[in-house]
Amino acid sequence: SAAGGFGILVSGLEGMARQTGTTLFTLLLASFGALLSRHGAGAEVAVGSPVANRRRPELEGLVGCLINTLVLRLRLAGDPSWLETTRRAREVLLAALAHQDFHSRSWSSACSRSAI
């Protein structure tokens, strides 16, 4: 069945993620980045990923949509190996998660100029 085949695929990918010391998400991010790069996106690929944005305890019980979008910029220049691509994706993801409190709206406000 299709569902059984899908389960086998996911199980295999989870095993590969464990072997590379990362998560399934990171493995899929690396795969998606490599695919985009190979098919014309170039050596640098930016992928947007939503995060829950509830890192402070006082926000956990709050009802509402508190999603922030992280831009994950993969640098794939130099024809990296599969393991190197996965390592780079992991580094990018961890750095983005560590700095996720700096919202894109704050960034655009900080970069805009006021009219004179």
N, C-alpha and C positions, 0 to 999 in steps of 0.2 A: 504494500500500500504506500501511497505518497507520504502519509504521516509517519510511517515506520522508517522510510528513507530519510525523511527530514530529521528524525531523532538520531539516526546514525551519523548524519552530517554534523549536527550540533555536538554530539558526543565526541566526534573526531576533532572538531575545532576546539572544544574545551580541553581535550588532551594536549593539543598542540600549544594552546595558551599556557598550560601548566608547564610544559617542557621548556618554553621560552621565558618562564618566570613572569608572566604578565596575565592580563585578563582577556576574556573573550572580546570585550569592547575594544581594547587596544589592538588586538589581532585584526578585528574587522576594520578598524580605522586605518591600520597599516595597509590592509588589502585594498580598501577603497581608494586611499591615496595613491598607491602604486598603479591601480587601474586607471585613475584619472590622469596621472602623470604620463603613463605609457600611451594613452589615447589622446594626447594633444594638450593637456593642461599645463605642461611644462615641468620644470624642476622644482617649483614651489607650488604647493596646493593648499588652499585654505578650505577647511570644512567647518561648518557651524554645528554646534551640539548644545542642546538645552541641558541645563542643570537645575536642580530643585531650588537652590538659593535659600535654604533654611538652615544655615550654619549656626545661628545663635539660638540657644534654648528657648528664649521668649517668642520666637517665631514658629516653633513646632506646632503649637495648637491653633495658630491663626488660620482662618478660612480665607482662601483666595489664591489667585494664581501668582506665585512668586518665582516665576521662571526667569532665568538669565541665560543668555546665549553666549557660549564661549566660542571664540574663533581659534581653531586648532590649525596652526600653520606648519605644514610638513615640508621640510627641505629635503628633496630627494636627488640633488645634484650628485654627479659622480657615479651613477649606476650602482647604488648600494645593494648589497646582498639582501636576501630575505630577512635574515636575523638582524642586520643593521637597520633595515627599514622598520622593523618591529621595535628595536631599541630606540630609534629616533621618535617614533610615534609615542612610545611610553614616556620619554622625556618631555615631549611637547604637552601631553595630556597632564602629567603631574605638575608641570609648571603652571599650566592654565588653571588647574584646580586650586593650586596654592594661592593664586592671585584672582580668584573669581569674585571677590568682593568689590573689585573695581569695575563698575558697570559700564557697558558700552555707551549709555547715555551720558555718564560722567565724562567719559573720554571725549565724546563729540562736543560736549559743552566746554571742556578745557581747551579744545583745539579751535573753537570758533572765535571770531572777532566781533566786537560790537561795532555797529555803524557809528560813524563820527558825524 
